[in-house]
């Protein structure tokens, strides 16, 4: 052991303290017949030494002894496997028991995830992975800013896999928790059990891998677990707040493995997706919101889904305590402290009329009149349809805005547009384009 300490002292002149402290964990070193035998706690430790330090160890050991030495690194795992395997086969069977590690939110399932252009690729990839574990997009790396649904997708994938196979071995954890668990197991001398858990899975989901930055020992452990799982076709899904190429303090060999499958970004929701989220979340908490309030929130919340949910919860609390309906004016007042933009104009029927008329290049007065020209008539019907679904105005108010005597004309126009959109893709795309354009005004 004195020779090993001398070797570490010499190596320590060019290595950092963390590396030397890890090498000091080796307690069994023996010099015999011009060979230095080094016994590591496990195979991961052995591979780490062989990959990074074997040449330095050989060089300094030979210099200290004064003759050329051979270096033989063997792990205690290998020693145990070679001893009494045939005499005690039941021990191996006990160690091969399946292990499941669930920390899944029951609400985070695919059916509750709002899909939009901002997250469609990530959503589709997770669905595909759940259907074909280890066969497609492995690893799957999802990145994006905080609160955009990455964790939801990881949980949903796990739920989907378990719904198809309740015996599947699944681990969901965060990189931070992974590191804490590793440190705890190292202190308790149960590192082998730790590795057994993480290597005996069908699906491994690691959230927030950016927290591995700068954690050299944890990265070494994760690198070998990753390799072991990937080699035998087990599925790995990772999430981060930034793309693999922008992760700092992560070993290059890990980053190259992060990108060897599919890397996809989850972006902030667009206006249409935010409106869909607001409708769904407000329905879940039984909060009735008029269209102008939902539009106001979707235009002013420019960060993430969590802030959307927070805004709705604040409105819900007001609604329950004050027992008053939520109007646009009320929403402005309640949310003024958390919303960045205060002056969002109400979407009016007049604005819709003007935009539709401009799109079809028809005279606004003609569109509001009784012209039966096909182009004018279509523009008028689409404007009526959008006025109904983009505002909270009553049929009577819409009729008045279009200079009609009653709302029968409005109802007929809406029904006609809805039926035509079902069979006419071109019209459907036109209406959707106008809707999106008007919502962004």
N, C-alpha and C positions, 0 to 999 in steps of 0.2 A: 504493500500500500504506500510505503514511503516513496517508491519509484513513481507511482501514479501521481502522488502529490507534487513531486518534482516536475513531472511532465506538465501538469496543469499550471504550475507556476511559470514555466517557460512559455507555454502556449498563451497564458493570460496576458502576455506583453502585447499580443496582436488581436486578442478577442475581447468582446465586451463582457461585463460582469454577469449578465444574465446567462450567456452561453457557458461561462465557467461554472456558475452555480449549478447549472443543469448537469454538467459533466461530473461534478462532485457527488451527484446522486449515485454514481457507480461505486459500489462497495467491494466488489469482488474482482481483483486483478492479481494475476499470478505469472511470474516469469519462470519458464521451465524449458530447458533444452533450446535456447536461442529463440524461443517463441513467447511473446507476451499475450497471455490469454485474458481477454476482457469480457466479463459477464454483465450484460445489460439487463434491466428489469423486464424488458419486453422487446418484441420485434420492431415496433415503431422506433424505439430508442436506438436499436441496432442499425436500422436503415438510416436514421438521422446521422449517426456517427460515420457510417460507411460513405454516405453521400457528401459529407462536409468536412470531416476531420481526420480521416484515416491516414492521409499523407503526412499531415502535421504530426500526428501521434507517432508514426513510424520514424520520421526524421528526428524528432526530439528524443524519443526513447533510445534510438541507436546511438545518438551523440552522448547521452547520459551514461549509457552502459559501456560505451567504447567499442562496440561491435555491431554489425548489421543484425537487426532483429526482424523476425516475422511477427505480424500482428494477426491474431485470431479473435474475432468478435463473435460471440454466441449469446443468444438471449436465454433467460430463464424459462421462457415459454417453450423454446425448443428442447431444453433439458427435460422439462416435465413431460413433454409429449413423447420423448424417447424412453422414459422410465415407466414401467408397469402398465403400458397401454393395454396389452393383451390380458394382464391379470385383473384389470379393473375397468372393463368396458362400460359399466353403468355410470361411472363418473363423467365420461364424455357425453353420454346421453342426457344427463342432468344439466350439463352446461349448454346444451343445444335447445333448451326450452324457448319457445317464442316469447318475444318481449314487446309490449305495447306501451307507448308513452303518449297519452292524449292530453292536450291542454287546449281543447277546441271550443270555440264559442258556438253554441247551438244555433245562433241567429245568422252566422256567417255561412250561408249555403248559396248555391248558384241561383236558386229561384229568387233570392232576395237581392241579387246583384244587378244594378242598373247598367245595362250595356249601352255604350255610345261609341262614337268614332275615336274618342280619347283612350279607350281601354279594350276595344273589340279584339285586337290581336292577342293581348294577354289573356283575356277571357277564353277565347277559342282555343288557345294553346293549353290552358289548364284543363279544359273539357277534354281535349284530345289525349292529354297525358293520363287523365283519370280512366280513360277507356283503354289505354295501351301502355301500362306501366313499364318503364324501362326500354320501350321500343321506339319512342318518338320524342324529340326535344329533350334529350337527356345529356347534361343538365338543362333545366329551364331556369333562366335568370331574369327576374322581373325587377325593374328599377323605376323610381319616380319619387316625387316629393312626398312629404308627410301627409297622411290623411286622404290618399287618393284610391285606397282599396286594395293595396298589395296584400295586407294581412287577410283581408276578406277572401281573396282569391286562394291563398294558401290553405286556409281553413276549409273553404268550399271544396277544394280538390280532395283533401283528406276525408271529408264527410262523404263525398261521392265514392271514393275508393272503398270506404268501410261499408257503405250501403250495398255495394256489390259483393263484398267479401268481408264478413265480420271478423274473420280470423287473420286478416292482413296485419302485418306488423308495421306500425306507423309511429314515427316520432315527429312531433312538431315542437320546436323550441326557438329561442332567439340566440344570436351569437353571444350575447352577453351572458345569458343563462348557461350556455354551453361552456363558456370559459369558467364561470363560477363553479360549475359542477366538476369540471376537470381539476381545478385547484383543490377542491374539497376531497376528491378521490385520491389525488396525489398525497395529500396530507394524511389520509386515513389508510393509505396503502392498498386501496381498492381500484387501482387503475385498470387492472385486467377486466374487472366487472364493467367498468365504464366503457371500455372498448367493445366488450361483448355486446352490450346494449346497442351501441351505435352501428355495429357491423352486421347485426342480425335483423335487418329491417327490409321491408319491401318498398317503403316510401320514407324518405328523409326530407323534412322541410325545415330550413334554417332561415329565420327572419332577421333582417337588419345586419347583414354580414359586414357592413361598414365598421361595426364595433370590433372586428378582428384586427383593425389597423393598429400596427405597432405591437401586437401581442405575439411575439415570435414563437414561444412554446406552444401556445394554443393553435397557431397556424400550422406548426409541424404536426400536431396531433390531427387536426382537421384534414390536412393534406393527405395523410395516410388513410384516414377513414374514407375520404372522398374516393381515393384511388381504389380501395378495396371494394367499395360498393359499385363504382362505375365499371370495374373490371368484370363483375359478374352480372351486370345488367340491371342493377337495382336503381330505382328512380330517385333523382335528387332535384329539389326545387329550392331556389335561393331568392331572397329579395334584398334590395339595398336602396338607399336614398340617392344613389348615383350610379352611373354606368361603370362596368368593370375597369375600363380604361382610365377612369378618373379616380379610382380608389388609390389612396396613398398609404404607404406603410404596409402594403400587402405584397408578399413574395410573388415574383413574376411567374413562378411555376404554378401558383394557385390561380392567378389571374388568367393564365392561358387555359386552365381547365374550366374556369367560369364561362369562357366564351366558346367552348368546343361544342355546345349544343345550340340552343336558341336564346338570344338576348332580346328582350322586348321592353318597351317603355310604356308606363302608364302616365298619361298626361292629365293636366287639370281639365275638369269637365267643361265642355262647351255649353252654350246657353240652353240648347235643347235638352241635353243630358241633365243639367241642373234642374230644369223644370220637371223632368221626369222623376228625379230624386225627390224633389219637394213634394210632388203629388203623392208619391208612394209613402214617404216618411210621415207626412201630415195625416194620411189615411191611417197609418199604423198607430199613431198616438191620438187618433180621433179628434183632429183639429180641422175645422172647416175654414178654408182660406179662399177668398175671392181671387179671381184670375189676376187682377192688377197687383195684389199683394205678392202673389207667387212670382210674378214677373219682376217686381221691385227687388225681391230677395235674390233672385237669380242674377240680376244685373249688378247687384252691389256686392255680393259675396264672390270674390275673385280668387280665392285661395283653394280651399279643399272641402271635401264632403263633411268633415267633422264640424267645420264652421257653419255649414248649412244646417246640420242637425242641431247645433247649439242655438242658432237663431229660432228654429221652430220650437225648441223646448222653452225658450224664453217667452215666446208668444203664447204657448200653451199655458204656462204658469199664469200669465196675465189674464187669459181667457177664463181660467178656473177661479182665480181669486176675485176678479172684478165682475165676472159674469157678464162680460160685454163682448160683442162680436169684434173680430179683427178687421178694421178698415185700413186703407192705405195710410191715412193720417196717423192712426194708432200705431201701425207698424213702424212708420218713420220715427215716432217718438220713442218707442220701446227699444228699438234697435240702433238708435243713434250712436251709442257708445261702442258698438262692436262692428258697425258697417262703415266702410271707408268713404263711400260715395253717398252724398246726401240728396243731391238734386237729380233724381231720376223722374223724368216726365211720364205721366200716365199715358198709356197707349190708347189713343182715341180712334174712333171710327173714321174721322176725317183724315187721319194720317194713313190709315189702311186704304181708304178710297184713293188718296193721292198716289200712293206707291203702286197700286194695281193699275191705275190709269196710265201712269208713266211707263210701266212695264209693257203694256199692250199698245202704247202710243196712241191712246184715244183721248178725246177731249173730256175733261172731268164733268163738265155740265151735260155733255151728251150721255155719258155713262149714268149720270143721275137722273136722266130723263127717261123717255119711253122708246128710244131707238131700238129697232129690232135687228139691226145689222149684227151678223153672227159674232164678229169680233167684239163689238160693244156689249152685246148680250152676255157673252162668256165672261168678259171682264167684270160686269156688274154682278153676275152670280158668284164668281170667286170672291169678290169683295164682300158680298153678303155672308158667304160661308166663313171667311176669315174673321169678319166682325163678330160673328156668333161665338167662335171658338177661341179668339184671342182677347176678348173683352168680357166683362161681366154685365154688359148692357142687356136689357130685356128685349124681347122681340118687338115690343111696341116702340122702344127707343131706337132700335135699328131701323124699323119701318119709317120712322120720322126722319132719320138721317138720310135715307134713300128716297125720301119724298113719296112714300107709298101710303095709301089710305089705311091699310090694315096689314097684319103680319102674315097673312096667307102667302103672299108673294115671297116673303123671306123664307118661310118653311119649304115651299116648293123649290126654291133655288138651292137651298142647303141639301135637300134630298137628292136633287138632280146631280149636284157636284159629287156627293158621296157615292152614288151609284156609278157614275161615269168613271170615277177614280179607280173603282174596282176592276174595270176592264180596259181602261185606257192608261197605260203606263206613262205616256208622254204628259197627259194632263196631271197625273199624280205627281210627277217630278216637278212640273211647273208650280203647282200649288205648294209643294214642300219648299221649293226654292223661295217663293214669295213669303211664305210663313217665316222661314229662317232669316230672310233679309229684313223683314218688318220687326222681328224680335230683337234684332241687333241695333235698331235705330235709337 
